[in-house]
């Protein structure tokens, strides 16, 4: 009997050791890696990844922190915790213990930080700003030691148009004076998060780690330092994010958390069979089309953007929480002023609305612009927050990209547009703006002439003087202007060849033949356009009529567009003569209600003071900006 008892005890001990051995875990990912006390939303999701982590039971004992839920997902290597960070919680390190068979087998110390107290930290971009869009990989190489990083697949090769060229965060930081001298007030960088794809990783839109700056750009700390340096130089910062998709080399893809983490996940799990690939139809219009078939609607939302960009299923509540929290983490960590959300119209509408609403509730003075790359104003306006949509949809977006105006402006200023006077190019442009009644706040739209996805404005207009006309319009009409890097240098490029849209900035690399950062490194025509743009930008910084003034425009005659920006205190008159050569004399008595008794004015571009503005003569392909007195 005694021997039998000893054998049973020995077997139980061996079983216990076996179970304990199987319970051993390693933790390789904790996301987010830290959080803050005092956030408006007191719920915190912590995603933990490690071998066999789901076999453990988590335990937290820290004043003010409540473990509300521990979720085991499909993969045994994830544990998703939901914590309540109550008002009494103090900053510190929260021990999260993992128990197996009642014993602690692993502990992580999760840090809760105090929020930084900085005045105007998250004040959003607004119509007083001009946003300068640049692609970090193509702007300037400030730290050659990180051109090639161990573990990162693509290496630097400036000879490869779609390869990595070595631009980085330090290169941007080293040239902040270029932005301030030019006169822009905000920077929008194409995505800086890690993109460890084997091809075309330079643009950043196939992220492989949503919480980490790509090491070939720098570190998270360097990004935060760049934002602070921008703020110190009166520059706001807009982060480019993507909630529609990730890159196929994202670490999730080696161990997907759940069976519905991706839309059409079977394509990936079945070995990426070409016959099973389900790509988007790129038709954002299906989101609002009252006659859209279910097949077309679903393909827009659930189809993969490319075979290298898996489509995220934001209907999964854990993933939805993760994405929203990731956005908040970057805003809080880096002190951002805005978000540009890529492919906003490709996500599930209910999730997109929730994402925007929760971000704006946490940061009421923030601004977000959603990318809606369409030509039709009614489609763009559908996604503007507060729009009077028949289906009741509200995106809560403060701003959308006004790409319809971009296409309209490029068409209006094109030398190939020879429409008759009754429908002249300037009338086409003015008439386009009449559709603004569809937008709840057209003054908060982000406007542009081009960006990294469409033809360069110089390629469309083919004439530096016409580019100057278009820039004048962009910087003086309603909205928040965005200028794409290189426009000041008359860069050319076509949508059909994305590499041509994303050229290196001259002088950003040691050994470049010239530096366009300096006057001497620019050609005469480049300096002419640069100086023209700089003149308007520097003036625009302090003109409240442009920032806050009502837009009043008149029906263009003789292909001359006259409009005003007007506050109680200030009136600015803009005249654009779109004729190739024709000199036109303007009788300002036709604009009596807008001029409001002003008799003289200073022209901003030339510096000429007009003591009598009763008639104004303007040359072909000339624009004038007059501060009236």
KEMAR-981399 format. One record per residue: z, x, y of N, C-alpha, C in turn; residue in one letter. Coordinates in steps of 0.02 Angstrom, whole numbers, plus 50000, padded with zeros to 5 digits. Each point is the difference from the previous one (the first is absolute). Layout:
ZXYZXYZXYa...
//
This chain:
500005004149940500004995950060500005004450063x500435005249996500055004650057499345003750011x499675001949944499365003650006499474995350030x500014993649977499534995150026500104999150075x500634999850022500154999250071499755005950041x500085006049971499775006150035499244999950007x499664997749946499274999850002499774995150053x500324994150004499824995050051500115002850070x500575003450010500145003050066499485005150019x499815004149949499515005250012499324996950018x499814994749964499364996650014499994996950069x500564996950019500054997050067499955005350054x500325005749988499975005550049499295002650008x499665000649943499315002450002499554995050036x500124993549986499624994850033500115000150075x500645001050019500185000350072499655005850033x500005005849966499675005950028499254998950006x499724996649951499284998650002499834995450058x500404994750008499894995450056500095003550067x500515004350003500135003650062499425004650017x499745003349945499445004550010499384996350025x499894994049971499424996150021500094997250070x500634999750023500144997250065499925005050056x499935006349982499935005150053499394998650042x500075000850065499454998550045499895005750049x499405000050027499855004350058499714995550053x500195001150062499734996150056499535004550039x499364997950004499525004150037499754996850064x500144993550009499794996650062500544995050021x500185000250064500424994950030499664998050065x499784993750005499644997850059500274993550028x500154999950064499985005750047500555005049985x499925006150020500485005349984500654999350039x499974996250056500604998550039499854993950042x500534997250030499924994050042500505000550057x500094994650038500435000150058500484994049998x500575000950031500454994450011499804996650066x500184993750006499884996550063499314997050007x499614999649947499344996850004500094992550003x499524996550031500054992750006499974996749931x499555002449958499974997649932500485004249958x500524996849975500535003749966499855001549927x499444997449974499825001149930499595006449993x500185004049951499655006349987499775000249928x499365001149989499735001249933499975007549987x500265002249943499955007149980499645000249933x499425003149999499625000949938500155006849972x500245000149937500205006249968499565001049939x499725006049994499575001649943500295005949963x500044999449934500245005449958499954997949927x499965004849956499934998449929500574995649976x499824994249974500484995549968500544997450048x499864999950064500504998050050500224992749991x499554995849973500174992949995500524998749946x500155004949958500504999049948500715000750027x500055001950063500665001050030500224994150042x500634999950015500284994950044500255003450064x499724998350057500225003250062500664997250026x500365004250035500654998050029500075003350068x500224996150049500095002650068500694997950025x500375004950025500644998750032500005003650067x499844996350053499965002950067500134994250048x500445000950046500204994650044499414997350040x499904993549994499464996850037499354999449963x499935003649943499384999849961500124995849937x499584995049992500054995549942499375000549958x500095001349935499445000149954499854992749981x499484997150030499844993049989499624998849935x499555004849984499574998849943499755006749972x499955000449935499695005749966499464997249955x499385002050013499434996949965499675005149954x499954998049936499615003949953499294997250000x499515004550010499314997850003499665001649933x499344999349998499645000949937500095007149974x499905004950042500085006949979500745001749994x500215003249946500715001849992500225005550047x499525002850038500165005850042500134998150073x500094993650012500164997750068500634995849998x500365000450055500554995450014499954998350074x500004993650016499934997850069500664996850021x500325003150048500654997550024499914996450067x500374994650009500034996650064500725000550025x500085003250057500665001050029500084995950064x500614997950013500174996950063500385005150041x499735001850058500335004850045500344995850055x500624998749992500354995450045500165003450067x500224996150048500145002550067500555005350001x500454999749952500565004750000499825006749968x499395000649974499805006249967499935005750050x500305005749984499965005950041499505004949971x499705004250041499555005149974500365004549950x499635002349951500295004349950499585000249937x500265003449949499645000449937500314995349949x499594995649975500224994849955499885002349928x500535001149961499905001949929499734994149961x499425000949969499734995149954500075002949930x500444997049960500135002449933499584996149949x499785003649949499624996949946500405000749936x500164994349970500444999949943499624998349936x500205003249946499754998349933500604999949954x500074994649962500584999349955500665000750038x499984997650062500615000250040500165006750032x499575004949989500135006750027499475001750054x500235003650051499555002250053499595005949974x499354999149997499575005449976499585003150055x499994996850059499635002950055500244996950066x499985003850053500204997550066499515002850052x499794995650045499635002450059500394998050062x499985004150050500344998650063499484997650050x500004993550012499494996950043500254999850072x499625003050045500235000750069499814993950043x500504997550035499904995150052500135003450067x499495000250042500055003650063500184995350057x500245002950054500084996250062499334999650035x499854994350030499374999350036500025004250064x499435003050016499965004050061500014995450061x500375002050049500054996050062499585003350053x499364997950004499545002850048499694994450041x500045000550065499724994850044499244999649989x499764993849996499284998749994499685003249939x500405000949948499765003549940499404996549968x500034993549996499484996349964499634995150046x499925001950064499614995850045499275000449980x499694994349989499334999949975499475001750051x499405001449976499435001150044499804993350032x499695000350059499844993950037499395001350044x499784995150041499395001050039500045005650052x500585002850012500045005750045499795006549965x499924999649934499845005949960499255000749986x499805006149986499355001549970500155004249938x499764997649943500155003149936499445004949982x500195006049980499515005149979500065000549924x499464998249965499985000349927499715006649977x500375003349955499745006349973500155000449925x499585003849966500095001249929500345006849992x500625000149975500385006350000499655005849965x499654998749945499675005449963499435003050040x499744996550050499415002350036500145001950072x500645000350020500145001250071500175007350015x500515002749968500185007050014500455002749945x499885006349982500395003549949500515004450034x500634997750000500535003950032500395004349953x499964998649934500395003849951499575001549939x499635005650001499565001749944500365001149934x500675001150003500365001349938500054993849955x499854994150027500034994049959499304997049987x499495004050012499324997549986499914998349927x500305004149957499984998849928500725000149974x500204994649968500694999349978500014999049924x500435003749967500064999449928500164992749980x499644997649952500114993149977499554994950033x499665002050055499544995650035499295001649976x499654994949977499375001049964499455003050044x499854996750056499465002350042500215005950043x499595005150002500135005950040499564999850063x500195004050048499645000150064499295002849989x499524996450029499305002449997499624996650057x499945003550056499684997250059499244999249991x499745003249948499284999349988499844993449964x500504996849972499914993749964500134994250048x499484996150017500094994650050500554995049982x500094998749935500514995149979500625003549971x500055006550011500585003749977500545000350052x500535003849984500545001050048499835006050044x500124999250066499805005250047500605003750028x500614997749988500585003950019500374997950063x499794994650033500384997650057500704997949979x500485000650045500694998549981500404997650060x500644998549987500434997450053500135005250054x500085006249981500135005250050499395000850046x499404999149972499415000450041499994994650054x500254994149983500064994650050500545001750051x500575002249975500565001750044499825005650049x499595004649978499805005650043499544997950057x499734993949996499514997850050500214993650036x500654998950004500234993950035499785000050073x499955006050029499785000450070499284997650008x499605000549947499314997550004500004992550011x500444996549964500034992750006500264997950068x500535003350022500294998150065499535001850058x499645005649994499525001850052499424995150003x499784997749942499464995149997500224993350029x500634998149985500264993950030500154994449951x499925001349935500194994849952500764999749995x500264994449976500734999050000500294998649931x499584999849949500244998749932499535003349950x500285002249944499615003049946500034995649938x499424998749972499964996849934499695005149954x500395002149950499765004749950499804996249937x499415001449973499844997449934500565002149952x500084996749942500605000949960500195007349986x500665001350006500265006749988500375000449933x500094994349966500365000249937499615003749947x500365002349949499695004049948499404996349969x499455003749993499414997549966499755005449953x500275000149940499845005449953499434997949954x499484997450030499414998149962499555006049989x499574999549951499565005649983499395000350044x499874994650037499425000050044500144995750062x499725002050056500054996450063500724998250018x500455004649988500704998750017500145000950075x499515002850036500115001950069500154994150045x499724994049985500084994350046500684996649992x500335000949943500694997749993500104992949975x499474996249989500084992949986500144998449926x500015005149957500194999049930500675003549987x500534997350026500655003449999500275000749929x500315005749987500295001349934500765000750003x500294999850058500734999750009500124996850068x500284994050000500064996350063500575002450044x500435004349973500575002350039499955007450020x499425003049990499945007250010499375001850038x500085004150052499425002850036499635004749953x499354999850003499605004749959500195007150019x500205004149951500225006850016499475004450032x499374998049996499475003750034499974998350074x500364994750019500094998450071500665002850026x500495000449957500675002250020500534996449961x500584999050030500564996749967500204993850038x500424996049968500274994150035500355002150064x500385005549995500375002450058499535002050057x499445003149982499515002050051499664994050031x499904994749960499714993950029500494996950050x500624999749981500514997350045500045004150064x499975006649993500025004450058499394999050045x499424998649968499394998750039500084993650041x500294994849970500104993850037500465001250059x500545003849989500465001550056499655004050054x499595004949981499635003950049499524995550040x499694995349965499564995350035500404995950050x500574997549980500424996050045500215004250061x500165006349987500205004450056499425001150049x499394999049976499415000750042499704993250020x500424994849996499794993250019499404997449960x500005001749937499494997649954500334995849946x499754994049989500234995949945499635001949936x500284997949943499705001749935499924993749958x499394999249974499834994449956499865002849930x500354997449950499895002349931499514995449965x499555003049962499504996449961500294998949930x500084993849979500274998449934499514995549961x500114999749934499584995949957500454996249952x499984993450002500384996249950499554996549949x499355000950007499534996849955499915003949935x500015006650004499855004149942500345006850004x499995003649946500245006949997499445004349971x500135006549991499525004349967500125000049925x499475001149961500064999949927500415005949973x500165004850043500435005549979500724999150024x500184994250023500694998550018500445000949938x500615002350011500435001449942500164993849959x499964994150031500104993849962499504999449943x499395002450011499464998749953500115003249932x500455004949996500175003149936500534996049963x500324995350034500534996149970500104993750042x499544995349995500024994150042500644996049987x500354998150053500654996849991499974993449961x499494995950015499964993349971499284998449980x499934995049959499344998349974499554996750053x500304997950056499614996950054500095003750066x500095006549996500085004250061499355000450039x499455000149963499335000350030499634993649985x499534998350042499524994949983499495003049952x499834996249948499555002349948500225006849972x500635000149981500315006049974499705002249933x499714995249964499725001549934499435005250005x499655000050057499465004950008500285007149993x500575001150029500325006649997500295001349931x500344995149973500365001049937499525000449940x499414997250007499515000249946499545006050004x500165004650044499615006250003499445000050050x500054995750051499514999850055499294998949974x499914995149958499344998449975499584997050057x499425002850010499584997850056499864992549998x499944997449940499864992849992500574995650023x500605002950005500594996150020500185000950073x499645004450035500185001250071499874993750041x500484998650043499974993950042500125002250072x499465000950036500055002450069499984994250049x500295001250059499994994950052499284998750023x499884994150028499344998550028499975001750074x500555002650028500035002250070499864994350049x500124993949979499864994250042500654996850024x500275002850055500624997450028499934992750020x499394997950015499884993050020500234995049947x500045002249938500204995349947500724997750008x500395003850038500704998050012500054993550040x499494998550039500034994050043499424995349990x499525001949958499414995949988500204993449966x499894994350033500204993649969499584998249939x499445003449990499564998549944500005005649947x500465004750007500015005849955500154997849928x499645002949954500144998849929500635003949981x500324997849947500605003549976499815007149979x499415000849970499795006649977499935004950058x499674997750054499915004450058500665001550035x500424994950007500645000950033500425005149961x500054999049934500415004549959499745007150002x499345000850000499725006749998500145003850065x500014996450056500175003450063500715002649998x500464996049974500715001850003500215004549942x499724998849941500255003449940499565005649975x499395000550026499565005449979500225006750028x499895005249961500185006850022499535002150056x500275003750049499595002350057499475004949977x500195004649956499545004449965500325001449932x499625002949953500315001749936500585005050007x500025003450056500545004950013500584997050040x499954993550016500514996850041500244993649967x500485000549954500264994149966500294995050049x499874993649985500224994650044500714997849983x500435000250049500714998249989500094992449998x500424997849954500154992849993500634998550040x499924998250063500584998650043500344993449982x499724996349952500364994149974500575001849954x500015006349979500595002449962500565001050051x500564996449993500525000250052500335006850009x500055003849945500305006750006499545004650039x499364999749986499515004150036499974997950073x500024993550013499984997650069500595002750040x500594999749971500605002850033499925007550012x499725003449951499905007350005499565001750060x499434996450006499525001550053500314998750069x500334994450008500314998450064500525005250019x500405001849951500535004950013499725006850016x499455001949968499685006350014499785000450072x499724994550026499784999950070500605000850047x500534996349986500605000550042500285007049998x499995003149941500265006949993499635004850047x499344999650001499625004550043500134998750074x500044993750019500134998350070500685002950022x500504998949958500685002250017500055007649997x499725002949948500065007249991499645003950055x499394998150015499595004050045500044997750073x500254993950012500034997550069499324997850025x499634996549958499314998050016499984994750055x499424999550031499874994850052499544994549976x499675001349944499544994949975499755001649931x499724994849969499675000749935499294997250007x499535003649972499334997349989499964998849925x499954993649981499974998449928499284999449978x499825004549955499325000349973499864993849957x499374997949998499774994649955500484994049998x500224997950059500484994550003499744993749967x499364998750007499714993849974499855000049926x500185005349964499865000449929500624998449958x500574999350031500624998649963500124992549995x500474998149957500204993049997500284998050068x499764994450025500184997950068500744998850008x500324996949950500714998550006500415006450005x499815005049960500365006450004499875003450067x499375000150023499855003250063500414997050057x500074993550000500414996750051500735002049995x500255000149939500705001949990500135007150022x499535004549982500075007150020500055000550076x499544996950035499995000550073500634996950030x500194994349976500584996550027500635004149992x500105002949942500615003949988500015006450041x499435003150010499985006050042500174998250072x499714994750025500114998150070500714997350011x500304997249950500704997750006500465006150004x499835005349964500425006050003499895003850065x499394999850026499825003850060499624995450049x500354995950038499664994950042499555002950054x500125006350022499595003050053499435004249973x499924999849935499505003949965499314996850009x499475003449978499344996949999499645002049935x499624995449975499615001049938499304997450013x499515004049979499304997750003499744999949928x499724994349981499704999549934499255001250003x499765004149953499285001349999499634993949971x499564997350040499554994749978499305002250020x499655003149954499355003050015499454994949988x499884995950051499494994749997499634999850066x499434996650001499624999150061500144993350034x500314995449964500084993250025500694999050031x500014997950063500644998950035500434994749964x499734994449978500434995049966500355002849938x499685004749966500325003049941500575004650022x499875004250050500535004450026500594996050027x499854994650037500544996150031500424996349949x499724998549942500384996649947500615004049981x499945006650003500555004449978500485001950057x499874997650060500455001450057500604995449995x500595002950008500614996149996500014994350050x500204994049977500034994350044499354996350010x499485002049964499354996750007500054992749976x499614995850032500014992849984499524998749943x500195002249940499574999449942500074993249967x499454997249979500014993349970500424999849936x500035005549964500405000049938500735001850013x500185001150064500705001550017500205007249989x499545004349980500195006949986500205003750063x500545003949995500235004250055500165006949971x499635004950023500105006949977500605003350032x500224997450058500535002950041499805006850030x499365001849993499785006450028499984999750076x500325004650035499945000250073499295001850023x499645003849958499345002350021499545000749939x499364999350011499505001749950499485004550034x499615003449959499465004150028499444995450023x499805000850062499464995850027499335003349987x499835000449937499355003049982499414995850022x500064993450004499444996150027499805002250070x500495001550042499855002450068499675006949997x500225004249954499705006649992499264999449984x499834995849952499304999149982499614997050058x500314995350036499664996850057499875004950055x500495004450014499925004950054499455005149982x500005002349937499485004749979499314996950006x499944993649984499354996650006499814999050073x500494998350042499864998650070499785006250038x500295005749985499835006150037499445004049967x499734997549946499475003549965499365000150042x499655005650003499365000250037499474995849966x500114998049939499504996149963500094992550012x500524998150037500124992950014499624998150063x499444996949993499574998350057499944992450008x500544996449987499994992750005499854997950072x499704994150009499854997650069500644998450038x499944999350066500594999450043500444994049982x499694994549978500424994149985500485001449942x499835005049959500445002149945500045007649999x500085002950059499995007350007500585003149961x499955006649986500545003349963500694998950032x500045000250067500654999050031500244992749994x499534995450000500194993049988500244999149927x499675003449955500234999849930500725002449994x500155005550036500685002849997500504995350032x499844997450059500454995350034500104993749958x499464997449971500054994049960500425001249937x499965006049974500415001649941500744999050016x500215002050060500704999450019500234992850008x499534995450007500214992950006500334997649936x499895003549945500314998249937500745001849997x500255003250052500705002150000500494994149996x499764994050013500444994249994500274999249929x499685003349952500214999649931500615004449986x500135004850043500565004649990500624997650039x500584999949970500614998350037500145004950057x499845006449991500115005050052499455005349998x499434998650031499455004849999500165006650035x500484999950045500185006250036500345005149955x500254997749942500345004649953499555002249943x499364998250003499545002349948499865007550009x499915003449944499805007150002499245000350000x499735002750054499275000350010499755007149988x499365000649987499715006749990499254999550006x499685005850004499275000549996499795002549931x500445003949968499865002649933500665002349969x499965001749936500575002949965499735003749939x500435001449952499815004149943499594996349948x499874993650010499644996049950499324997450024x499845000750064499384997150026499615005450039x499384998550016499595004850038500365002450063x499915006450014500245002750063499624996750058x500354998850055499694996650057499415003950027x500035006649999499445004050025499394999149955x500114999149936499434998949955499684993350012x500394995250022499724993450016499654999850068x500315003250050499744999450068499515005550018x500065005849968499505005550006499955002950070x500464998650043499955002150070500715000950028x500175006150022500675001150028500184995250057x499514998350041500144995550056500184993049975x499694997949947500174993549972500695000249965x500165005649970500675000749972500524999450055x499865002850058500464999650057500084992750023x499454996350000500054992850017500464996449951x499895001349936500394996749948500745001850005x500135006450014500705002150007500334996750061x499634999350053500274996650059500204992849982x499564996649966500154993249978500624999949956x500015004349949500565000249953500675000950035x500025004450049500635001950032500214995350055x499584995150018500184995650055500014992649982x499724998149943500044993149979500674998749967x500114993849977500654998549968500075003749933x500615000949979500135003149936500325006950005x500135002949942500305006749994499465004649973x499715004350042499435004049978500205005449950x499555001149952500075005649953499375004350005x500105006550007499445004750003500035004549939x499445001049968499965004249941499875007250019x500375004649969499945007050018499275002249998x499815004050048499325002450004499544995750042x500224994050018499594995950045499905003550066x500535003550022499965003750063499535005949996x499795001749938499535005549989499324997349977x499914993450004499384996749980499825001249927x500525000049957499875000749929499534994549976x499595001649952499564995249968500174999449926x499824994549970500144998949929499844992849982x499884999049934499794993549977500434997549943x500094993449999500404996849947499745001749931x499365000949993499695001549936500195006949974x500275004350044500215006749981500685001350031x500534998249964500675000450028500195007050022x499745005049965500165006950019499765001450071x499444997050021499745001150067500444996850054x500394995049980500464996750047500645004050010x500115005049958500665003249996499945007650003x499655002450051499875007150007500625003750025x500025006549988500555004150025499965000550076x500595000350031500025000850073499915007450016x499505001850041499875007150014500595003550033x500195005649972500575003850026500654998649964x499984995349953500604998549962500155005049946x499535004549985500085004949947499895007050028x500405004649977499915006950020499315002349977x499645003050046499335002449984499454995250019x500174994150025499484995450023499605003250056x499364998550003499575003150050500184997950071x500304994250009500204997850066500614995549994x500344998950056500574995550001499894994650052x499914993949975499904994350045500654997750032x500545003349982500644998750035499995002950070x499555004650012499965003450064499354998350036x500025000050066499414998650041499435004649982x500155006549992499485004949987499674999049932x500354996649955499734999049932499594993749993x499944996250053499604993949998499355001050036x499494996549978499355000550034500044996250066x499495000850042499994996750065500034992449992x499614997349954499994992749991500654997649969x500305004049956500654998249972500534999850055x499995004950044500485000150055499894994250047x499384998150010499864994350044500324993649973x499914998849935500294994049969500765000649996x500245006049981500725001249996500334998650068x499735002850053500294999150067499964992850022x499464996649985499924992950017500554995949966x500095001249936500504996449961500715001750025x500125006450010500665002150024500174996850067x499534999650045500114997150066500254992849994x499664996249957500194992949992500674999549963x500095004049949500624999749961500615001750042x499965005350039500575001950041500164994750052x499474997050029500114994550048500304994049965x499764998549941500214994049964500755000149984x500275005949990500715000649981500464996250047x499844999850064500474997250049499744993850035x499474997049975499724994150034500234993649966x500444996550033500304994049970499504994349993x499484999850041499504994849993499645000549933x499875006249978499695001049935500504998549944x500635001850011500514999049948500174992649992x500074996550056500284993249998499564994850034x499475002050031499614995450041499574995349960x499894994250029499564995049971499285002550004x499614998549949499285001750001499624994050028x499615001350053499574994950029499295002950002x499534996649968499325002850002499504994750023x499445002550023499464995850027499385000649956x499594994950001499385000149962499575005850024x499825004549956499585005750022499304997750022x499775003050054499324999050024499665006850006x499365000249989499625006350002500305005249953x500314997849946500335004449951500545004350032x500334997150050500585003250032500614995649986x500525003049973500614996449980500545001750051x500284994850031500545000950049500614996249973x500565003549997500624996749979500595003250035x500574996649997500605002150036500605000149953x500465004550015500674999849970500474999050058x500444995049994500354997750060500724998149985x500465002850039500694997750003500134997550070x500604997750014500174997750067499945005850050x500195006049978500015005750045499355004050002x499625000149945499435004549995499384996349975x499425002350026499364997549976499535005849988x499715000249941499515005249983499344996449985x499475002450031499334997249990499595005149959x499684997649947499585004349958499294997550003x499535004550013499294998350003499635004649951x499614997149955499625003949952499264998050005x499595004850020499284998950004499685002849937x499804995549956499735002049935499255001350001x499694999450059499285001450005499875007549991x499425001549975499835007049988499935003750067x499644997150048499895003450063500124995650061x499964993649993500014995350056500645000550041x499915001050066500564999950046500124992750021x500624997949998500164993050016500514999950057x499894995650048500484999150055500424993749986x500645000950000500474994649984500264996850064x499934993550005500284996150056500694997549976x500535003050025500664998349975500274993350023x499644996650045500224993350019499974995249941x499625001949949499954995949940500645000249958x500455004750018500615000949960500634998750042x499934995550047500524998950051500684998449969x500034995749949500654998049973500365005849966x499625004749972500315005749967500185005550050x499585000950051500125005350049500604998350044x500104993650013500604997650037500095003450067x499465000750038500055002550068499985007550008x499965003749945499955007350005499355001950036x500035005250041499415002150038499785007249985x500425003849966499825006949985500275001949932x499815005949978500245002249935499835007249985x500375002849954499885006949977499694999849931x499445003649994499665000349936500295005749959x500264998549941500395004849961499585005649971x499404998549976499605005049965499745005350047x499754997950057499725004750049500505002450052x500534996050011500485001550052499804997650068x499424996750006499764997650064500414994050024x500175000150065500364994450031499494995850038x499974993649984499544995350033500394996150052x499835001050064500344996550054499764992850007x499424998649971499724993250003499694998549931x500284995049966499744998549933499614993450000x499764997950057499624993850002499375000449958x499695005849999499455001349953500115006949968x499825000449937500095006349963499365001549963x499745006050009499395002149965500205004149939x499704998449943500175003649938499365001949963x499975006349979499425002649965499964997649928x499425000949970499924998549929500445004649958x500254997349945500445003749955500605003050037x500284996050046500595002250037500544994649994x500625002449998500584995550001500445001950059x500324995050029500465001250056500664996449986x500555003350018500674997049995500315000450069x500104994450032500254999950069500704997050003x500465003950028500664997350017499944996750069x500054993550001499884996350063500624999950044x499855000050065500544999850050499834994850053x
//
